[in-house]
Amino acid sequence: MKIVIDDRIPFIRGVFEPFASVVYLPGKSIAPADVADADALIVRTRTRCDKALLGNSKVRFVATATIGFDHINADELTQCGIQWSNAPGCNAVSVKNYIASALAAMDIPLSGKTMGIVGVGHVGSKVAVVAGAFGMNVLLNDPPRADREGREKFVELDELLAKSDIVTLHVPLESGGKYPTVNMADEAFFRKMRSGAWFFNSCRGEAVQENALIAAVDSGKLAGVLMDVWPGEPDMSRKLLDSVTFGTPHIAGYSADGKANGTTASVRYIAGKLGIEELADWRPGGLPEPVYPAVIDLAGCDSASEAVKKAVLHAYDIRRDTTALAGDPAQFEKLRGTYWVRREFSAYTVINAPEDAVESLKKLDFKVGI
């Protein structure tokens, strides 16, 4: 058996070697000749999996170690007799932490404000918990879920835009169907938002119409913008980058924990399809220790909000990644490929927390010590 694997997928080297011939290649440069005699392919978002790549290959199974799968042409793979799988929910907690860091770094009172969450799947559901931990109200918009479950807990998009102090997108990329999301954040979208609101996008760059967002910033309609994903990335617009408050190189889901989850899902899927029983329950060994001290002392914090912000920004400060991208946006892919070891909040223990901060810290997955 032969397996071709994106060389940036972590924790996977050596896993399949006892059972198959394994080739590691940069995801963006994987070509038809590389997969011609392969049985399986494991990728990230940088490899376009379609008939052009796989139509004349022996590949019968593809796994992407990511939640998103708009780089997978499902119809064409089906035509070629190729089965595929993604890793739903693998980095949802990582994105949850990322949004928490953005809220903490905004350094403005958030209690009582309203967050509007557009797309309430694996990630959006966890972001709602973050909003609650910061004392915010939440409005939810998810038309496909509303169709399936009823509309009681959801609001229409126009209402959400009009009432939210922060609007955050967590939608899949859909170009057609009943609820398309490509360019959904267009001129009309921003016009309907509350003046002085913030806009977050950490799902897909193509969900946002670039010129409309820049115009909303230039006009003063928006107080701030967070962008982790960009139209046309990695070749991003410098003008758009200069328009945002927090801009990062598509790393919201890049915690070591999230990467381990994505790799786990991919290994188990391919192992199951290729009949490698020894890897049926595989999981990476111990994850690396946090870069920053794993114990966070909150003594001296005068309020719950101060304690929560201190804990969050100790574990992950979005401003560091913002500074790195702003300093050299041409290094977008390098910043992703050599991303630092970021652990999720559950790897940290807080001590001496104010009593009224404990519940919020637990919602954010911190361990609470004495």
Phi, psi and omega in degrees: 000150177230135180232131175256132187227136172303129187285357177261001178285122186280159172068006190257342182296131180091349185289312184268348187303327178292348188239346187204164169279128186238134177238128178254129182220153172301130186304322184289340185252006177297124187240165180308321181296330182289331185250004186306318183250019181271153176265333184211158182223133177238124190226177166240199186287347186278356180251117178280111183261104183212188182296324180299322180278318194245353187301328181251022182256171174274357184301132177238350181219134178232134173236135171248129185276043185220159172291308183291149180218028178287353172274358178258119174272091188300319181297316181291323177295320177299318178300328180272000181074028183254129175267151182214164180210147171249192183233070184302132177081000188298324182244022182299320180292324178299316178292323174305313179295322180298313179295321178300319180295320178298317179297318180294322183284342177297330175056043174229156178299129182247338182301128180088348176284171184241129173255129175258120183253117181257107186101105188240059176265217180306313185281308183304324178296322179286327177296326176299324177294321178300313180303318178296323180295334177265009177077022182266155169276159185229136169242136185244135175228120178203085185305317178299320178292321179298322178297320184280322192250351187099161190260007187301319185261007181242157176237161176290154184301318182300320179294318180298316181296322183287333188253352189265139173276335174225130175246124182235132182265133176217053185254153169286161180271114181233122181269343181221204180079189184290328184230075178293147180241350177298127180059027181295327177274082184249192182302316180296321179303309183289329178296326182279347180289153176295136177297135181086006179279167175254152178234128178244138170222114176229027179253287179218136181300324184287356174285348184244135173275111190305309184296326179294320179292315179300318180296322180293327176287312183299327182282349183087004180296320181259139177278334181189162183220138169245128176227123172252340181235148194222140174302128177077010182302149008277357178275086188263160179281124177295326180296320178293316179302319180290345182271347187262160177273313176239121179228122185229158189271061176056055183234011182306321181264018190266026172295153177301324180295315180296319178298319179299320179296317180295318178295318178302312181299318182292315180298313182295322180294309181295319178300318179296318182289328181266002176074029179266087187296332182296340182253012185300325181244024184298144171208146179303154175291195184306132178285155180297153177292154178303146178295320181262158184310135185284347177251125182249117182269117183259015177301137179095350176289127186275348182211163178298317182297321178296319181295316180297315180297319180297316180296313182298311185287339172291313183289318179205119179249107183301337182294332178294315179291327177297315180297320181296316181289318180298327182291329181200080182298340178294344180268019183313306184291324179294320179298325177286314186290336180242032185299142182292162182283102180254118178265153179284165187298336180293347177277356185246147175244131176259142177233158179057037178281140173303142185303323183281001176260346189300314182299316180296319179297322177292322176300330179272004173083007174291145169281138183249115177263196182284000000 
